[in-house]
């Protein structure tokens, strides 16, 4: 039996439905209904939902690879500093994942289904090693910034679950109610929530500055020169 749908159709439909129903509402049965096929037809391409999520994350990466590495639309190489490259990559990753409902959760913990990640990663690490980082330093610098970005996106999407609608906030993040509940017992924790989840653009940029400062202090030629 040959399916009349292909993997690309399934993934494209799944990514579109993701924005409508979120990760919890995204089921193989729902995707099959959208494609006007029976659910078993999807198992011709994906054994289970996790395999589908892996392919979805891989497609998400393919779509974001060029802006993630700071290339121009014509494929021209990035010509800024390693700090600018890292900032560009993290900002591009956040922006791309925020374009999908639950994008951070879908991308986190999944496995790439092909080697499309390899060329961008290799080029990114080459830029860092050319700037004087050891391979280990370059990997740890990117891995730290990458995981911070993914984690922040997951938190951010729990506050603002609908892509492109930052004015829509989950009622659980009601600062006034939170501060009233904590009251005088935990004043710093009460006010801290507004700092963490109030202006998420500012929180993201502040975190990136901290990470950059840590990398500059502990890795690369500048850090070795100061030892």
PEMOBEL-V930985 format. One record per backbone hydrogen bond with DSSP energy under -1.0 kcal/mol. CO is the residue of the C=O (numbers start at 1). NH is the residue of the N-H. If there is no record, write none. Layout:
co=CO nh=NH
co=CO nh=NH
//
This chain:
co=6 nh=10
co=7 nh=11
co=8 nh=12
co=9 nh=13
co=10 nh=14
co=11 nh=15
co=12 nh=16
co=13 nh=17
co=14 nh=18
co=17 nh=21
co=18 nh=22
co=27 nh=31
co=28 nh=32
co=29 nh=33
co=30 nh=34
co=31 nh=35
co=32 nh=37
co=38 nh=41
co=39 nh=42
co=42 nh=45
co=42 nh=46
co=48 nh=52
co=49 nh=53
co=50 nh=54
co=51 nh=55
co=52 nh=56
co=53 nh=57
co=54 nh=58
co=55 nh=59
co=56 nh=60
co=57 nh=61
co=58 nh=62
co=59 nh=63
co=60 nh=64
co=61 nh=65
co=64 nh=68
co=65 nh=69
co=66 nh=71
co=72 nh=75
co=76 nh=72
co=81 nh=85
co=82 nh=86
co=83 nh=87
co=84 nh=88
co=85 nh=89
co=86 nh=90
co=87 nh=91
co=88 nh=92
co=89 nh=93
co=90 nh=94
co=91 nh=95
co=92 nh=96
co=93 nh=97
co=94 nh=98
co=97 nh=100
co=100 nh=103
co=102 nh=106
co=103 nh=107
co=104 nh=108
co=107 nh=110
co=115 nh=118
co=117 nh=121
co=118 nh=122
co=119 nh=123
co=120 nh=124
co=121 nh=125
co=122 nh=126
co=123 nh=127
co=124 nh=128
co=125 nh=129
co=126 nh=130
co=127 nh=131
co=128 nh=133
co=129 nh=132
co=134 nh=138
co=135 nh=139
co=136 nh=140
co=137 nh=141
co=138 nh=142
co=139 nh=143
co=140 nh=144
co=141 nh=145
co=142 nh=146
co=143 nh=147
co=144 nh=148
co=145 nh=149
co=146 nh=150
co=147 nh=151
co=148 nh=152
co=149 nh=153
co=150 nh=154
co=151 nh=155
co=152 nh=156
co=153 nh=157
co=155 nh=159
co=156 nh=160
co=159 nh=170
co=162 nh=165
co=165 nh=168
co=170 nh=173
co=174 nh=178
co=175 nh=179
co=176 nh=180
co=177 nh=181
co=178 nh=182
co=179 nh=183
co=182 nh=185
co=182 nh=186
co=186 nh=190
co=187 nh=191
co=188 nh=192
co=189 nh=193
co=191 nh=195
co=192 nh=196
co=193 nh=197
co=194 nh=198
co=199 nh=203
co=200 nh=204
co=201 nh=205
co=202 nh=206
co=203 nh=207
co=204 nh=208
co=205 nh=209
co=206 nh=210
co=207 nh=211
co=208 nh=212
co=209 nh=213
co=210 nh=214
co=211 nh=215
co=212 nh=216
co=213 nh=217
co=214 nh=218
co=215 nh=219
co=220 nh=224
co=221 nh=225
co=222 nh=226
//
